[in-house]
Amino acid sequence: MKTIENSHPSLTRLFATLLCVGFLAGCATAPEEGTPERAEYDELNDPIEPVNRAIFSFNQLADDVLIRPLAVGYRTVMPSMIRRGVRNVLSNLRAPVTLANDLLQFKPERALVTGGRFLLNTTIGVGGLFDVATDWGIEGHREDFGQTLAVWGYPEGPYLMLPLLGPSNPRDTTGLVVDSFMDPWGYFIPGDYALVRPIVRALDERERVLDPLDEIERASLDFYATLRSLYRQRRADEIRDGRPSPVIPIPSITIEDFEDDSERITLVN
């Protein structure tokens, strides 16, 4: 009989990562209260920055040596039409998780949109290969349990850099674990093939941000700090469902400025 662990091989690693990071965060020493250093420390909300930067360096090395070359090769070998079809299928497979979080956030209208898109794309769109729902004016969106926790009022916690998974925080890392349990496909895919989908998804997502990430890195004095800021801006926008912030924001460059794809981006670095 297939166990949950076999269905979701990444869960153990995610739990271990969260526990280890929580331990490290508890060991971090904050600057003295009332000092300028403490004010900057609180604003950045990155209490284990040295550890995060070390993980970030590892992620960059893995990206330079393996992930980015694979993404470049994928773009070179696969025509854009095929890449788009792969992306459509991956997005369609993600619909049940988005639907569950729509409902948990008490957003019935968005849930109807998600369910309708899944039905149309799975049937008329040949298993999601073609995004007919968008062609018919039914725009998609993504929700995850990290966003659900934010809607419920849970704070994000300190900034985290996860190995290979990239920028996160305790709330979003918890969301990753819960979403993996919500994903119905993991319970039906045999253990030997369970890693195929996340690997293809990571390859697709890295290919999508090849140009914007290169441009951001070239323009950044501190690539780590820039991605930290971009991650927080993007997550805040997703939690608000794209609605304007109640506070007038300072003009800034985001990844979305470099691309026209509305799907959520997972940063590898």
C-alpha positions, 0 to 999 in steps of 0.5 A: 500500500502506498503511504503518504510519505511515498506520495509526497516525498518532499514533506519530510524535507520541508518539515525538517527545514522548518524545524531547523530554521526555527531553531536557528532563529531562536538562537539569533541574537538581536541588537540592543533595544533603542539603537539604530542597529536594532531599528534596521534589524526590526525593519528587515525582519531577517534575524538569521541573515548570515544563515540565509545568505549562506543558503542563498550562496548555495542556491546560487551555486546550484543554479549556476552549475545545474538549474540555469543551464537546464532551463536554458537548454529547455528553452533552446530545445523546446519550441515556445508552443510546447513550453506553453502547453507544459505550463498550461498543464501544470497550471491546470493540475494546480487548480484543486489546491487553488480551489481549496484555498479559495474556499478556506478564504471564503471567496466563493466567486473566485472558487467558481472561477477556479472550478469553471476554469478547471472544468473547461481546460480539462475537457475542451482544453484536452487535460489542460494542454490548451488554456481555453478558459483564458481565451474565453475571458475567464482569467485565472489566479493562484491561491496557496495556504500561506495566503490563506493563513495571511487572510486568517490573520497569521503574521508572516514571521521572519524572512527565510531562505530555503535550500533550493526552494528560495525565499520564504517565511514560516507562514509560507513554509507551513503553507507549502507543507499543507498544500502538499497534503491538499494536492490530490494528485500526490495520492494517486501518482506512484512513488517512482514518478512522484518527483517528475511533476515538481522537477518539470514545474521547477524547470518551467518556472526557472525558464520563465524568469531567465531574463528578468532574474539576469536583469535584476542581478545585473542591476542590483548592488545586493542581489540577496537584499533585492530578492528579499524585497521583491519576494515580500512585495509579490506576496503582499500583492498576492495576499491582497488579490492584486488590489492596491495597497492602502498605503501609497507604495514607493515606486520600485522594480518588480519581476512583473515589470520584466514579463507579461505572464500573470502566473505566480513565479517561484524564485529559485535563487 
